């Protein structure tokens, strides 16, 4: 990957033209760093939101934001001359994420495949500013699963342009392509993303469907389960041994009844918002052991995503939702 050169900033319209005749107040290096840290902190929620969409991992998103700060603080550019600091920081964090995505892809033995992203857990009332910043534009688990199947450059082009309105003229240099080529990357990604299930807007209705699903599981009612599931329903379970996927309403209902997990652990399920949609956190002795996200589309459950990997759950430091 080509290093980010600060001399591209004028071409991107991110630097003000210097007025040579203007007298500036002299500031110390400490003043400059404090000013920069304050400005960066103001942009941190936005940068974390960009990184989460790019990576699907909360811990990696935090690493990318920290890497952006290190890159910025070591820069020799006069950031007081940056006309659009938020735009510049967005390109910096995007480069950090692109490096991480490429490293992730290189580590995989097989081509990019299904991966369950880190869920964002929130209170049922949705009154959580940090969560709202992360999940603006409706970033559900279903969308993140699809994004994780994209090539790194495709994901970057789609996220920056379609979610954050970054022009292709600025995206191209990040991925080492022309603006038209970057546009093609986003277009290919858009075709893939188009099939991602979008949750119904009515959260109360989502919860009703989820509660009915648990009731049918407890009663062992196969017909009721099938009726609540979309014909193409998908269940993904990401556990310590890896990820498993079951597709089709009948197959999902059969799996639910065969394993008995939903019925057996129903009393341990704490309702929560999982990426802004209805979901539950399974707890035992006050500790989460699974997070279940439901994607309810047109009144039917289209996707169920279950994160049960103990190591990943520990890294997320999940708070148990109020009952």
PyMOL commands that set and color helices and strands:
alter all, ss='L'
color gray80, all
select helices_A, chain A and resi 6-8+29-55+58-73+79-81+85-107+129-135+141-147+152-164+168-175+179-193+203-219+222-228+249-259+261-264+266-268+310-316
alter helices_A, ss='H'
color red, helices_A
select strands_A, chain A and resi 121-122+229-239+242-247+269-274+277-284+287-297+300-307
alter strands_A, ss='S'
color yellow, strands_A
deselect
rebuild
show_as cartoon
